[in-house]
Amino acid sequence: METYQENLNVFLDLSVVLTDFSSYELQGTGQLEAYYSTIIDVIGESNMVEVLDAFTLAKTNANGNETELEKQIRIQLLSNDKLGPITRNIIKMWFIGNWYQLPNIWRETYGAYEKDETFVVSAIAYTEGLLWPTIGSHPPGAKAPGYATWIDAPQISKV
């Protein structure tokens, strides 16, 4: 059985693949443990371990090939009736800072969990969301770019 830290590291690796942000950037948000703990708190450790095991299998099947890893993520996680909604919630948490209640069909099939409702994960989850660097902006009311930065025209980064 893996330890908490080992599972947290696999969760970080999974998050890197799902978000396309580096582990350094993800850890820099300060939300890694908050998001991992949220998932366990909402849907239980066994479901989270199932996601991590599917990711580990996807990595093994990909054998270091990035294109194959993307395909395996779709097969093992995103297309999976049970793991897909959880995986999509992981993506949403990183970008928006919210846990979204799992779909009704998921809850009817795999069980309803008392804490499975839509909520903001932490006080800083919204401001640390990956949405803001992705769109080259800052969250309204937080992380303002600085005095008189409005003078310069916005810079649109090339994706």
C-alpha positions as CSV (number, residue, x, y, z in Angstrom):
1,M,0.0,0.0,0.0
2,E,1.3,3.4,-1.0
3,T,1.9,6.1,1.5
4,Y,0.2,9.5,1.5
5,Q,3.3,11.2,0.1
6,E,3.7,8.6,-2.7
7,N,0.0,9.1,-3.7
8,L,0.4,12.8,-3.5
9,N,3.4,12.6,-5.8
10,V,1.4,10.5,-8.3
11,F,-1.5,13.1,-8.0
12,L,1.0,15.8,-8.8
13,D,2.3,13.9,-11.9
14,L,-1.3,13.3,-13.0
15,S,-2.1,17.0,-12.5
16,V,0.9,18.0,-14.7
17,V,-0.4,15.9,-17.5
18,L,-4.0,17.0,-17.1
19,T,-3.2,20.8,-16.9
20,D,0.0,21.1,-19.0
21,F,1.5,23.2,-16.2
22,S,4.8,22.1,-14.7
23,S,5.0,20.5,-11.2
24,Y,6.8,23.7,-10.1
25,E,3.9,25.9,-11.3
26,L,1.3,23.6,-9.7
27,Q,3.2,23.5,-6.3
28,G,3.6,27.2,-6.5
29,T,-0.2,27.7,-6.2
30,G,-0.1,26.2,-2.7
31,Q,-3.1,24.1,-3.6
32,L,-1.6,20.6,-4.2
33,E,-2.5,19.2,-0.8
34,A,-5.7,21.1,-0.5
35,Y,-7.0,19.6,-3.8
36,Y,-5.8,16.1,-3.1
37,S,-7.3,16.2,0.4
38,T,-10.6,17.6,-1.0
39,I,-11.0,14.7,-3.4
40,I,-10.4,12.1,-0.6
41,D,-12.7,14.0,1.7
42,V,-15.5,14.1,-0.9
43,I,-15.3,10.7,-2.6
44,G,-13.1,8.6,-0.4
45,E,-9.5,7.4,-0.6
46,S,-10.4,4.2,-2.5
47,N,-11.9,6.2,-5.5
48,M,-8.8,8.5,-5.5
49,V,-6.5,5.5,-5.5
50,E,-8.4,4.1,-8.4
51,V,-7.8,7.3,-10.4
52,L,-4.1,7.2,-9.5
53,D,-3.8,3.5,-10.4
54,A,-5.4,4.1,-13.8
55,F,-3.0,7.0,-14.4
56,T,0.0,4.7,-13.4
57,L,-1.3,2.1,-15.9
58,A,-1.7,4.8,-18.6
59,K,1.9,5.8,-18.0
60,T,3.1,2.2,-18.2
61,N,1.2,1.6,-21.4
62,A,2.6,4.8,-22.9
63,N,6.1,3.7,-22.3
64,G,7.5,7.2,-22.4
65,N,5.7,8.2,-25.6
66,E,3.9,11.5,-24.9
67,T,1.3,11.1,-27.7
68,E,0.5,7.6,-26.5
69,L,0.2,8.9,-22.9
70,E,-2.5,11.4,-24.1
71,K,-4.3,8.5,-25.7
72,Q,-4.0,6.4,-22.6
73,I,-5.3,9.2,-20.4
74,R,-8.4,9.4,-22.6
75,I,-8.8,5.6,-22.5
76,Q,-8.0,4.9,-18.9
77,L,-9.4,8.0,-17.3
78,L,-11.4,10.5,-19.3
79,S,-13.5,7.9,-21.2
80,N,-14.1,5.7,-18.1
81,D,-17.6,6.1,-16.8
82,K,-16.5,6.0,-13.1
83,L,-13.1,7.8,-13.3
84,G,-13.9,10.3,-16.1
85,P,-16.1,12.7,-14.0
86,I,-13.6,12.6,-11.2
87,T,-10.7,13.3,-13.6
88,R,-12.6,16.2,-15.1
89,N,-13.2,17.6,-11.6
90,I,-9.5,17.5,-11.0
91,I,-9.0,19.7,-14.1
92,K,-11.7,22.1,-13.0
93,M,-10.2,22.4,-9.5
94,W,-6.8,23.3,-10.8
95,F,-8.2,25.9,-13.2
96,I,-11.2,27.4,-11.3
97,G,-10.7,26.3,-7.7
98,N,-14.0,24.6,-7.3
99,W,-15.2,21.1,-6.7
100,Y,-18.3,20.5,-8.8
101,Q,-20.9,17.9,-7.7
102,L,-20.5,14.7,-9.7
103,P,-23.3,14.1,-12.3
104,N,-26.5,12.5,-11.2
105,I,-25.9,9.4,-13.3
106,W,-22.5,9.0,-11.5
107,R,-24.1,9.3,-8.1
108,E,-26.8,6.8,-9.0
109,T,-24.4,4.3,-10.3
110,Y,-21.4,4.6,-7.9
111,G,-23.1,6.0,-4.8
112,A,-23.9,9.4,-3.5
113,Y,-21.4,11.0,-1.1
114,E,-22.5,13.4,1.6
115,K,-19.8,16.0,0.8
116,D,-20.3,15.8,-2.9
117,E,-21.7,19.2,-3.7
118,T,-20.3,22.2,-5.6
119,F,-18.1,24.4,-3.4
120,V,-14.9,26.5,-3.5
121,V,-12.0,24.4,-2.2
122,S,-10.2,27.0,-0.2
123,A,-10.0,30.7,0.5
124,I,-7.2,31.2,-2.1
125,A,-8.2,28.5,-4.6
126,Y,-10.0,31.0,-6.9
127,T,-7.1,33.5,-6.9
128,E,-4.6,30.7,-7.5
129,G,-6.5,29.1,-10.3
130,L,-4.7,28.2,-13.4
131,L,-7.3,30.0,-15.4
132,W,-5.6,33.4,-14.8
133,P,-2.1,32.6,-16.2
134,T,-3.8,30.7,-19.0
135,I,-5.6,33.7,-20.2
136,G,-2.8,36.1,-19.3
137,S,-4.8,38.0,-16.7
138,H,-5.4,38.3,-13.0
139,P,-8.4,37.4,-10.9
140,P,-10.7,40.4,-10.4
141,G,-10.1,42.0,-7.1
142,A,-6.8,40.1,-6.5
143,K,-3.2,40.0,-7.7
144,A,-3.5,43.3,-9.5
145,P,-0.6,43.8,-12.0
146,G,0.6,47.1,-10.4
147,Y,0.3,50.8,-10.6
148,A,-0.3,52.3,-14.1
149,T,0.0,49.0,-15.9
150,W,-3.2,50.1,-17.7
151,I,-1.0,52.5,-19.7
152,D,0.4,49.7,-21.9
153,A,-1.7,47.8,-24.4
154,P,-2.4,44.2,-23.3
155,Q,0.0,41.6,-24.6
156,I,-1.5,38.5,-26.1
157,S,0.8,35.5,-25.7
158,K,1.1,33.1,-28.6
159,V,-0.3,29.7,-27.7
